[in-house]
Each structure stands twice: as C-alpha cells, then as structure tokens.
C-alpha cells in the first residue's frame, strides 16, 4: 500500500494523487461499465457468452462476481463524488451500475442455455479485462520497468479498443482459423501418427506443442518483418510507443487470422491431446500479456528458456540493431536455432515503436492504413 501511495505522490497531478478521489472514480466507472456488460450477458447468454468459457466458470461465480462489482462500483462512485471536484467518473460508475441493477442485476433468471453456432464472447472480454487488470496493474506499479509511465498512458484507448475487438470476436477467429487449418492439413492427417503423439505423457505433449507452435509462429513472424505487404499489417503491433499489459492487444485483424492459422496447422496435424492443448492455451494467455508488460523481471537463466518481458521488449525497441531479432513468442531457443537471438546482459530499451513515420492512432485508422497506403518498411 505504501509503495502505491509513493508512486501516486511521485506523479503529482499528471497521474493520480492518493486521496483525491480520482482513483476511486476510474475504478467505479470501469467496474460499473463491466457490470453493465455482465448483466447483458445474463440477459442474452446464448448470443453473448462463449460455450467453451461457460464450461470453465459456474453461474454462481458469475453472479457473485457481478454482485461484488456492483457494490464496489456504487461505493467508489460515491467516494469519488465526495472527494473529487471532477465528479464525472463517479457519476459514470453510479449510472452504469444503477442501470445494471434496473435491468435485473444478479436476479436475472434464465433457462438452460441452448447451443448457438456462434457468440460475440462478451463474457470472455469482461473476465479477461477484469483478471488482467487486477493482476498486472499492481505488478506494473510495484515492479515497473518504467516507473514514470502512467497507468493511463498515451493511446491507451486505442489498445483497449483492440483488446475489446479481439476478445469479442474470438469465436469467429477460431472458427475461421480452424476451418482454414483443416482445409490446409486435412489431407495430411495421419491417425497412426496422432495416436503415437497422444500416447506420450501430457506434459511431454505440452512441451512439444509449445515448440512446434513457436516454430510456425517464428517463421510467420519473420516474414511479417521482411515482406513489405505483410509488414503493413504487423506494423500496427509495433506502433505502440509504450509497453504495458495492454499493448500486446494491438494487432491487426488480418494478422490475428494468419497467426492463428499458422499455429493451428501444426497442432491439428500432430493431434495433441486436449489436456496438452489447454495447458498451451493457458501459457499463451499469460505470456502474451506478460511479455509486453511494464514489469522489470530479473529472469536470470530463465531469459534463455522462456520469452520474458526484457526479451520481447527488445523486439519492440525503436533500435535498428534489433529490427530483425527476437522473433520467438515462447522459446528463445527457436531464435538461437536460426541466428536471430540477441539480448544484452542487463539493459532495457529506452524507446519503442516503428522506425520512420509513425502510424495514425485509433483502431479504425490503423486498420485502413494498412490497406490504403504502403507503410515504410522499418522493422
């Protein structure tokens, strides 16, 4: 608590001051809006919630989490109105959570949820944002690589929009990637080979799946940086000038489709067990956020075993010496095998972003920019 207080005091009016009610305002608004979205999930579960994710959490967990969000949003919104002259955030939290209650709140009842061919995945967005923020915002404030970087740093709204779109469309992305992967490798699937793979212990399958997936991602990632028309899409990911837990979400939709397909092709071909694939998905979820986080980790020998923040930060560095280095997503070993590994002993990058002309801000403008005009190849 003292460390957080010291952080806010160091940043003065440019960020937050402990006790001025602004922190409570942002928390109230965020929780109020998330609670409102959660209520929509209760009202339209067939269309807004993901079938696979509903198997992970229970209805009681969802109701309890919603109740807690509503209570905290109301409480902090009231605190903001009492302590801060700018009461807009507090009113936003109170209005959003109040509307959530008027729509039924935790008392909404529904019958058994039927199967639908697709859903928007609003529950996945709410849970992913909530869990990621709870875990990584405190980590970034207590163990920051860049202590002067604000929580709401420049262009955070753009990255939040990317986070929203990628999570909301996750099922459509998976449907496309799975269909295209099946089309590509369906003829090559060998039942006998897959049986041998599935006979391996699940942990061995997991390690093998990580390595195989990273090989596919490595070469596609390398092509993103060397083929001009592919770089137009990948430049979006490198356009962020600040690194934190939200920055990794900035990915062009075309790149998401290509990368998911490149990963699923070898995994489907080899036929890994669901247990191994679930473990891989968990690793992807954690590592994708952690690798971009504003967290100073002294990994020691782990820097050569797993892709940690400092390793991936250098890939995003605005430094020509690292423009074609550190392509691996999970395992630095892959970069070592193909001669693209580069990591200084202790240093961290000081600047991030594309070399040359910066891309426009905003998710729509960045998506259109990749199609409308050539992006100068810089990384």
ABEGO torsion letter per residue (X at the ends): XAAAAAAAAAAEAABBBBGAGAAAAAAAAAAAAAAAAAAAAAABAAAABBAAAAAABBAAAAAAAAAAAAAAAAAAAAAAAAABABAAAAAAAAAAAAAAAAAGEAABBBBBBBBBABBAGAAAAAAAAAAAAAAAAAAAAAABABAABBABBBGAAAAAAAAAAAAAAAAAAAAAAAAAAAAAAAAABBAAAAAAAAABBAAAAAAAAAAAAAAAAAAAAAAAAABAAAAAAAAAAAABABBBAAAAABBBAAAAAAAAAAAAAAAAAAGBBAAAAAAAAAAAAAAAAAAABBBBBBAEAAAAABBBAAAAAAAABBBAAAAABGABAABAAAAAAAGABBBBAABBBABBEBBEBBBBBEAAAAAAAAAABBBBBAX
